[in-house]
């Protein structure tokens, strides 16, 4: 380090190692308005308020325009300058129109659509034929999917300037989006209509067959995929086969009402089930039952394996729980079957 007194430094001295930071403190080179106080800037700002309100507003508007041209990095400053211009008691409507319309332009880039619409509304109060305000309103409304209003703004703008290509382009985009929305709406309505008709046909099929339901879980009932074939007018049901001896079950996704229980038992037990310890569960060695809970005391009813599902579901004693019929499968001549059936015979 050199000895002796430090050399005299000018008030304009800048540290060469931090030149960017030093320059940013000078108003001419500022990239944004500082949050902290800056005496030089305050002096310059006080000069900005010299002149008539119209001159002051025009000055702020021009500064806002310069910031806007610099892109996104200066958008915040542009909004600040336009706001200062608007806050001046300026009587020149042309300047005020421009400030509202230009601030709307900045907010449009920032996707602040509510602010865009508010500023455009203020501009249009001053001049209902301001094409740029109508155009920016249309774009903001389009972004918010308020398509009818957006289209109306384009129509008003084109009434003033029929050859405005930019407005025409936005109008075409709005029309295209409206067509897409209308197409989706029609598809949704058609789907709902078909689903409603399908449900009505199902309900009529249940009524014709005198099938009774006990809905304890509405969600399960809605998910139960009961299908009506319009060509054969037959119902197909999801069905559970329950094996209480081993606490096992099989789920048949589509059991047509014309199929017999034997039809499905032959498929189920074509090979020995992995849980069937004694090999008792074969099509010829099992019996089919259903539980009747309509009275105070439950009972169990045996049904023939060669009967079709539809005939059983139409019995007075059968009630479909939550849209999924279930049946109990027991092996013939087994101690478990005797014990299982005994509990239905004992007083409850």
N, C-alpha and C positions, 0 to 999 in steps of 0.2 A: 504494500500500500504506500502511495506517495505521501511524504511528510509535508507539513505546512497547511495553510488555510485552504478550504475548498474554494474552487473558482466560482465567481459570480455567475448565476444562471438567470437568463431572461425569464420574464413572466410567461413567455410563450414556449418555454423549454418543454420538450416531450421526451419521455424515456424511450430510447430506441428499441429496448427489449420488450416493450409493451405498447407498440405504436398503434395497433388496432384499438386497444382499450382507450388510449389517450385521444385518438381521433373521435371515438364514439361519444366523448364528452362535449365535443364542439357541435353546436346546433346544425351547422352546414352539413356535417357528416353523419348525423344521427339516423339510424335505421328505424327507430321507433321512439315514441314519446316516453321520456323517463318517468319513473314513479317518484324519485326523490327530487328535491328542489335543485334547480340549476339557475344561478343568478343571471347568466348571459341569456339563457333561454327565456327566463321570465321577462327580461327587458325586451327581447324580440317579440314575445307574445303580447306585451302591452302595446307595442306598435301595431300589432294585428288588429287592435280595436280602435285604431285611429281612423277617422273618416265617417261617412254617413253609414247608417245601418245597411243600406244596399251595397255599398262598397265593401264593408266588412263581410257581409254574407257571401258576396261574390268571391272575395279572397279565400274564405274558408272552403267554399265549393271547389275552387280551382285546386287548392291543396288536397282536398279529398280526391279529386280526379287524378292528380299526380300519383297519390298513394295507390289508388285502385289499379293504375296501369302497371305498377310494380308487382302485382300478383298477390298471392295468398299471404305472403309474409307481411304485407302492409294493409291487409283488409281491416284489421282492428283500428289502425290509425285513420283509414279512409272513413270508417263509420263515425269516428270521433269528430273529424273535421266537418262531415255533413251535419252531424248533430249540433255542433257549434253554430253552423250557418243557420240552421232551423231555429235555434234558440234566440238568434238576433231578431229584434223587432223590425224585420224587413217587410216593406209594403209592396215589393216587386214580385208579383205572382209568378212570373217566368222563372226567377231565381229559385223561389220556393218549390215550384213544380219540379225543377231539375234536381234539387237537393233530396226531395222525397223519392223521386224516381231512381236517382243514383244510389241512395242508401238502400233502396229495395234491391237494386242490382247486386250490391255487395252481399246482402243477406241471402239472395238467391243462390249465389256461389257457395255460401256457407250452409245452405239448406235450412235456414231459419225461415220456414215458409209462413208461419204466422206473422212474423215481422214484415215479411215481404207484402203480405196482403194488407196489413195495417198502413204501411207507407204508401202503397199504390192507391188505397182508398182515399188517403189524405190528398194525394196528387190529383186524383180524379174529381175530388170536391172542388179543386181549383180550376181544373180543366177536364171536363168529361170526355174530351176527344184526344186525350194524351195517349198516343198509340203505344209508346214504350211501357207506360204503366199498365195498359190493357194486356199487352204481350206478357209482361212479367207476372201479372195476376194469373193469366192463363197457365203459364208454366208452373207456378206454385200450386194452383188448384189441380193441375194434372198430376203433380207429384203426390198430392193428397188424395187422389182418386175421386175428386169432386168433378166428375167429367162433364156433367151438364153445365155447370157454372163456367168451367174452363172453355167449353165450346161457345158459350154465350159471350165471353170476353173476346174470343177470336172474331166472332161475328161483328161485334161493335168496332173492333180495330179495323177490320176489312171494310166496314162501312165508311170509315174515314180515309183509309189508304188501301184501295182494292188490289193493288199490285204488290203489296208487301210480301215478299217471298218467304221471309222468316216466319211471319204469322201464318201464312198458308201451310208451311211445313209442320208447325205445331198443331194446326187444325187437323191435318191429315193423321197425325199421330193420335190425336184425341179420338177421331172417328174410328180408327183401327182398334184402339183400346176399348171403345164403347161396344164395337162389334164382338170383340173377344169376351167382354163381360156379359153381354147379352147371350152369347152362345153358351157360356158356362152356366148362366142362369137357366136357360132352357134345358140344358142337359141335366141339371140338378132337379128341376121340376119334373122332367120326364122320368128320372130315376125314382123320385118320390112317388109319382103316380103309379109306376109299375109295382113298387114295393107295397103301396096301399092296396092295389088290386090283388096282388099275390096274397096279402094277409087276409083280405076279404074272402078270397076263394078258399083259403085254408080254413077259416072260421066256418064257412058254409059246409065244407067237407066234414068237419068235426060234428057239426049239427046234424047233418044227414046220417052220420054213423052213430049218433047218440053217445059220443065219446065225452067223458067227464074229466075235468082237470082239478087238481088241488095245487094252487100256486103258493108255495111257501118262500120261494126265492125268485123274485122277478128277474134278476140278472141271469140266473141259470135258465129260466124259461125263454128269455130272449135269445140266448145263445144256442138253445136246442134246435138243431137243424132239421126240422120236419119239412119234407118236400112233397109237393103234389105234382105228379106227372100229368100235364094237361091232355096228353094224347091217350093215356090209358085210364085216366081219372083214378089213379091209385096213390096211396100215401106210403112214404118210406120214413121210418122212424129211427132215431138213435136209441139203442136198447142196451141195458145192462143185464148180464148173466152173473148172478152172485153165488159164490161157493163158500158158505159160512163155515164149513168144516175146516177149511184151511185159510179162512179170511182172505180169499182171492176173488178176483172178478175178471170178466171179459167185457169189453165195450165193442158193440157192433155199431158201426157208424151209420149204416143204411140197411135197415131190416124192412123189406117191402111187406105190406100188409097181406099180400097173397102168398108169401112164403110161409112154410110151416116151421115149427120149432126144430123138427128133425132135420130140416134142410141145413140149419146152422149148426146144430149139434154134431152132424157128420163132418162138417168143416173144422169145428173146434177140436174135436177129439179124433181126427184122422191119425194123429200121432199122440202118444201119451204125454200129458201135461207134466212139466218138470216138478210141479208141486204134488202130483198124485202119487203118494207113497205106496199105496197098495194096488194101483192099477184098476181102481173101481170105476173111474169116470170114463165110460165108453158110451156111444150113442144108445146102445140097447140096454145099458145097465144104470141109467139115471132117470129120475123123475123130475117133472117141472111143476113148480108151485108159484102162487103169488099171494101176497099178504093183503087182506081186506081190513082196512082201518075205518070203515064207515060207521061202525057201531062203537059203543063204549068199550067193548072187549074185542081186541083184534082176533081175527081168525085167519086160517091159512087154507087155500083152496088148491087142489091138485087139478092139472089140466092135461089134456091129451097132447102128446108130442107131435101128432100128425095133424093137429088143428092149425089153421093159418092164424097169424098174429091179429089180423083185422077182426076175426070172430071173438077173440078174447078181449080186445080193447072195447068192444061194443057191449060186453056183459054189464048188467046192472051193478054187479059187485066190484067191477074194476074201475079204479080211479088212477089217472096218469098224474104222477107227482112231478111238478116243475117241467113238464113236457118230455120227460125221459122215462118210458116204461122200464120196469125192472122185474126180473123173475129169479126165483130161488131154485138152484139145481142141487138135488140130493141123490146119493147113490142108493139103489134098492137094497133091501135086506141088510142094512148096516146099523150097528148100535148107535152111531151118531145120528142117523135119521130118526130113530125111535126116540132118542132123548130130545132132539130138536123139536119134533112134532108134539111131544108131551107137554111142553110149556104153553102151547096154545089150547090145550084141553084142560089145564089146571085152572081153578078159580083165581082170578087176579086180585 
